[in-house]
Each structure stands twice: as structure tokens, then as C-alpha cells.
């Protein structure tokens, strides 16, 4: 499991999370777990600035909660067609909403 990153936001406020992406190699970031009450939207994938195979892009997510509390969310970097395999990378966040 990865290290946990903590963030504090206000109720109704959005937190933008950007991850280095590897879409050109078939890897995509997705939500592996989120606590109830947390809303997450994938805002899109920013393409690499080069056509080189394996070049890095970025995946951008918006995280928001409508009420105060402590929330846990995990993201996983996987190749969607490789079922039953461990993620290449994970990111874990503790979100405090005030």
C-alpha cells in the first residue's frame, strides 16, 4: 500500500487531484475505494506532449463532499483488461471536510 496523503477542504469545495498517467502504455487511474458521501469525477486525461511510446500524460480527478467528516479514498493504476492483477501503483488519501 502507498503512503497516505492528507487534505482538508470545506463542505461543498472541490479538491483537484492530478496523477501522472500512462495511457499510452495501457494504464489508467481509477477509483479503487471511496467512502460513502464522497463524490469523485474523472475530469479527463491530458495527453502527453509527445508522440513517444510510453510518454506520460495526466489523469485529473475532482473530489468533493457535501457534509463534514473524515473520508478515505484510494486510486489504482491498472490495465483494465488485466483482471486479477495487482495495481502497478496506488494512491491513498484521507480527506477531512469541515
C-alpha positions in Angstrom: 0.0 0.0 0.0 1.2 3.5 -0.7 1.8 6.3 1.7 -1.3 8.3 2.7 -1.7 11.9 1.7 -4.0 14.2 3.8 -6.1 17.1 2.6 -8.6 19.4 4.3 -11.4 21.1 2.4 -14.6 23.0 3.2 -18.0 21.5 2.7 -19.0 21.8 -0.9 -15.5 22.7 -2.0 -13.7 20.6 -4.6 -10.2 19.2 -4.4 -8.4 18.5 -7.7 -6.1 15.6 -7.8 -3.7 15.1 -10.7 -1.8 11.8 -11.3 0.9 11.0 -13.8 -0.8 8.8 -16.3 0.5 6.1 -18.6 -2.4 5.8 -21.0 -0.1 5.3 -23.9 1.1 2.1 -22.2 -2.5 1.0 -21.5 -2.6 2.0 -17.8 -5.5 4.1 -16.4 -6.2 5.5 -13.0 -9.5 4.6 -11.4 -11.2 4.8 -8.0 -10.4 1.6 -6.1 -12.3 2.6 -2.9 -14.2 5.6 -1.7 -16.2 6.2 1.5 -19.9 6.9 1.2 -20.6 10.6 0.9 -17.6 11.4 -1.2 -18.2 12.4 -4.8 -15.4 11.8 -7.4 -15.5 12.8 -11.0 -12.8 12.0 -13.6 -12.3 15.3 -15.3 -10.3 13.8 -18.1 -6.9 12.7 -19.3 -4.4 15.2 -20.5 -2.4 13.7 -23.4 1.4 13.6 -23.4 3.1 16.5 -25.2 5.0 14.0 -27.4 4.1 11.0 -29.6 6.7 8.8 -28.0 5.5 5.4 -26.9 5.1 5.2 -23.1 5.1 9.0 -22.7 3.4 10.4 -19.6 0.1 12.2 -19.6 -2.0 13.2 -16.6 -5.3 11.9 -15.2 -7.3 14.6 -13.4 -10.0 13.9 -10.7 -12.3 16.2 -8.7 -13.1 15.2 -5.1 -16.0 16.7 -3.2 -18.2 16.0 -0.1 -21.5 17.7 0.8 -21.1 17.3 4.6 -18.3 17.5 7.2 -16.4 14.4 8.1 -13.4 12.2 7.5 -13.2 10.3 4.2 -10.9 7.7 2.7 -10.3 7.3 -1.0 -7.9 5.1 -2.9 -6.9 5.2 -6.6 -5.3 2.4 -8.5 -3.3 2.4 -11.7 -4.2 -0.6 -13.7 -4.6 -2.0 -17.2 -8.4 -2.6 -17.3 -8.2 -5.8 -19.3 -5.7 -7.4 -16.9 -8.2 -8.8 -14.4 -7.0 -10.2 -11.1 -3.6 -8.5 -11.2 -2.2 -6.1 -8.6 -2.2 -2.4 -9.5 1.0 -1.0 -10.9 0.6 1.8 -8.4 -1.8 3.1 -5.7 -2.5 6.4 -4.1 -4.3 6.7 -0.8 -5.9 9.9 0.5 -7.5 11.0 3.8 -9.9 13.9 3.1 -11.1 16.0 6.0 -14.2 18.1 5.2 -15.0 20.9 7.6 
